[in-house]
Amino acid sequence: MSIPDTQLAVFKGKQIRRTLYSNEWWFSITDIVEVLTGTERPRKYWSDLKSKLLSEGYIEVSEKIGQLKMPSPDGKMRDTDCANTETMFRIIQSIPSPKAEPFKRWLAKVGYERVQEIEDPELATKRTKALYKAKGYSDDWIEKRMRGIAIREELTDEWKKREVKEKKEYEILTAEIAKAAFGVTPGKHKKIKGLKRENLRDHMTDLELILSMLGEAATTEITRVHDAKGFDESPPARGRG
């Protein structure tokens, strides 16, 4: 299984966790339940709805639900019930809500955009820039953030080539780079900034983004120079302890 790329999508101001798995978007079911119903107990609502679907014979819906790692309110990555666009449509049909139809259109649009992005990756970059711009970020900050994303992808691609495969290994290596740059792990950095589910890098200053880029770009170069293989030979891991 490939390492999921987890992101937040936004529907009318509400955040919905999603992750790339098998080249398509999978969405957090409880997040969608919360948006459509307004319930304060989305997990309970989803548990009851899942039981109802099974009792009505919709076994295929349950079979198509996957548990993927997503950030929880405490900042940790936890197994979360997720579904792709097709399965989400079936689940939404079972939720009585006036928001269902516009949400279906939004969901279909997000799914279609992913297909477009696979065919033309530049579209993903343009959409990300437009989203940051809409949130009020400056052009200079956006350029640094986009460059940081590219440098991060170059590093993770290099790790993949060198058989760093487990998500936990990625987290450990990333934490070591962060400690070298900032003196704290990403988890502690988020606490300092008062963040919970938010993306840390989306709340970094220009200088913090630059330091992150330098750390990851240097790690990529050192990894290549030393021809590191696997987790134990990767530069951040070798420097531990």
NORRADA-V594373 format. One record per helix or strand. SS is the DSSP state (alpha for helix, beta for strand). FROM is the first residue (numbers start at 1). LEN is the number of residues. If there is no record, write none. Layout:
BEGIN
<<SS/FROM/LEN> <SS/FROM/LEN>>
END
This chain:
BEGIN
<<beta/5/7> <beta/14/8> <beta/24/5> <alpha/29/9> <alpha/42/14> <alpha/59/5> <beta/66/6> <beta/77/8> <alpha/85/9> <alpha/100/20> <alpha/122/13> <alpha/139/23> <alpha/167/16> <alpha/186/8> <alpha/200/4> <alpha/206/20> <alpha/230/4> <alpha/235/4>>
END
